[in-house]
Amino acid sequence: MEIYKKDGFFQKFCETSRKNINQNVFNDFAQLDSDEKRFGFINSLKSVVAELKLAREFNGKNLDQSLNFKNLGNKAFQRESWNEALAYYNMCYMATPDSNEQGKAIIFANRSAALYHLEKYDLALKDIQRAISHHYPKEMMYKLKERQARCFLGKKDHVSALKCFKETVQALDDCQLPLERRQKLERDAQIMIILLPKNIEAEKKLAKSRKPERVAPKKPPVPDHYVDKALYIDCTVDEGRFAKTHSDLKPNTIVLLEKPHVSVLLEEYSLSHCSKCFKRVSVPICCPKCSDVIFCSESCAKDSSFHQFECGFLPILWKSGASITCHMALRMITQKPEEYFLKLRSELGALVSEDTDKLTNDDYRRVYKLVTHEEKRSAEDFFQRTLMASLLNACLTLGGYYKTKDSESFIGGLLLHNLQLLQFNAHEISELQRENERDVGNSVFIGGGLYPTLALFNHSCEPGVTRYYRGNSVCVRTVKNISAGSMVAENYGPIFTQVSREERRNTLLNQYKFECCCRACAEIWPKFSDMDPNVLRFKCDGGKICSNVLKIPAEINEFMVLCTECGEHTNIMKGLKSLQDTDMLFKSATKLHEAGEYEQALAKYVEMLNIMDEVLVPPYRDYHLCQQGLRACTLEFGNRYVKMTSKK
């Protein structure tokens, strides 16, 4: 990935800085041999650093704006446009200054009312508790207690509902309503207080009379982190470190579940997804100082200590044109305190990869040794990245990150190191987005993540695995049979079915600094559109030792085919008969996929792949169509979003 986009101020900053530096000074910079020295050199050029002129920007908190959103929300609520009201109340909450505690209490209460009408009772109950904790006015507490009771009724929790109706009656003592209105509310609550014990008792008797239902065995919880026991990391001079398998892997096998070492949302998703876990958020928790990020819960907000050093600087990063990898490079630092890195300082240079592989994903040492291709970089490349490291460091300095003198060059050097390793090891985090339930959908880039194990998977233009995301965690599944002793490869972008070999190789060489020699490149496989559907590529089974491919016309009258290499005959009758079954399987898998029966659809796709693997040799159209179906199914288990129109 590039470090910046051309529509931000950083490009101009780079160009100006380069012009203002004497060539002799630049030559001195080019001779430096460590990231810490490079950063220290540029950071000492005060004329360069001063040019940044950074200052925190706290945008979005405005009392007048919050009141406007509140009024719009109230009008939508009166029209019974609950989703519209919820959207305005969210905007009101985001714009409300942190000092206006009672204003927040009111908006939490209003939002809980919209959620109640949307039958999102658990979310409504959480907002009711938030309103209470923010000192909701005592004279209005009866509203919250009555709504709380109604939410519990909606959840069929009659015991809790009864308790809340009793609290409603007590809260009415503090209200300032006209006597007639107050008496009506009290009568309504008293009716429920009389009825609910009878309902509770009746439910108890009914429960005793019922035969105990057979409880289905609970599925084991999905682990946060999982690596298939067959996977291991090998290393060669040509391939570097890469994933292989000790045993045969079947299609649709989950080989990896992994949380990121670091992850960052794109700007356009910073107010729709949780900044910590990347879940879509309908009822946000916001930062008390800025309106640039949201969280799905108080728990995620509490665990996002990195934001205290990024708060107020995100608008600057976005306006600079800095790529998402730059933000990730910064967060690799902000998610840990300064003293954490200072303790690692003496050992980072002597790390051994085999030892770091055993560390947890949040340990910086786990990712420090990932490839940077430092030896292939030009002085100009280092110069631009060091300038970006200076920009990121300015955010740390102004944000109060540093507590120790003389640590700035070391941390700045880590920022520069991070910018290099992320270029080749970061992954795009995606979400399957649909206009409606019947839409096929598109996989959309919403953020970036660094996955220590996944980063070690090498590339193939004909990959053996596919990946999808649950929040910001990645799941990797196989899409073909992978034999023991083989590389387990993923794909870095260009797929052979869609992009020509020359274009693929140029892209990979420019972006990742290697020339691809995968099977599809070595054998010059055709793109999908160029595959001949009238030719079948059969395996030669003569003696079980011949690797020749028998190219058979789809319309053939002979069933014994002579191999020109081993001289043996192959009986293709069995293969042709088994291939007839794949047409029905594909139709069945497609219908199951469209019906939302994804596990059953996957089973059909796997059955097809196994049949074709027995007799055919890729590239083969039906084989790759089947893989495409399998990949599409797996996306359904990851992040998904269906755009909804507002409704009452």
Salt bridges, closest charged atoms under 4 A:
ASP33 OD1 - LYS37 NZ 3.07
ASP35 OD1 - ARG38 NH1 2.94
ASP35 OD2 - HIS417 ND1 3.64
GLU36 OE2 - ARG345 NH2 2.76
GLU57 OE2 - LYS319 NZ 2.87
GLU84 OE1 - ARG79 NH2 2.88
ASP98 OD1 - LYS104 NZ 2.93
GLU101 OE2 - HIS135 NE2 3.99
ASP122 OD1 - LYS155 NZ 2.72
ASP127 OD2 - ARG111 NE 2.55
ASP127 OD1 - ARG130 NH1 2.85
GLU146 OE2 - ARG150 NE 2.78
GLU167 OE1 - LYS145 NZ 2.96
GLU167 OE2 - LYS163 NZ 2.78
ASP173 OD1 - ARG182 NH2 3.14
ASP188 OD2 - LYS184 NZ 3.04
GLU203 OE2 - HIS158 ND1 2.78
ASP224 OD2 - LYS259 NZ 3.78
ASP234 OD2 - LYS244 NZ 3.40
GLU298 OE2 - ARG130 NE 2.58
GLU310 OE1 - HIS327 NE2 2.95
GLU310 OE1 - ARG331 NH2 2.74
GLU347 OE1 - ARG365 NH1 3.08
ASP357 OD2 - ARG241 NH2 2.25
ASP362 OD2 - LYS336 NZ 3.65
ASP363 OD2 - ARG365 NH2 2.70
GLU374 OE2 - ARG38 NH1 3.11
GLU375 OE2 - HIS373 ND1 3.78
GLU380 OE2 - ARG18 NE 3.02
ASP381 OD1 - ARG377 NH1 3.02
ASP381 OD1 - ARG385 NE 2.99
GLU431 OE2 - HIS273 NE2 2.88
GLU431 OE1 - ARG280 NH2 2.98
GLU435 OE2 - LYS643 NZ 3.18
GLU462 OE1 - LYS480 NZ 3.09
GLU490 OE2 - HIS427 NE2 2.54
GLU490 OE1 - ARG467 NE 2.68
GLU523 OE2 - ARG519 NE 3.71
GLU636 OE2 - ARG434 NH2 2.44
GLU636 OE2 - HIS593 NE2 3.58
GLU636 OE1 - ARG640 NH1 3.05
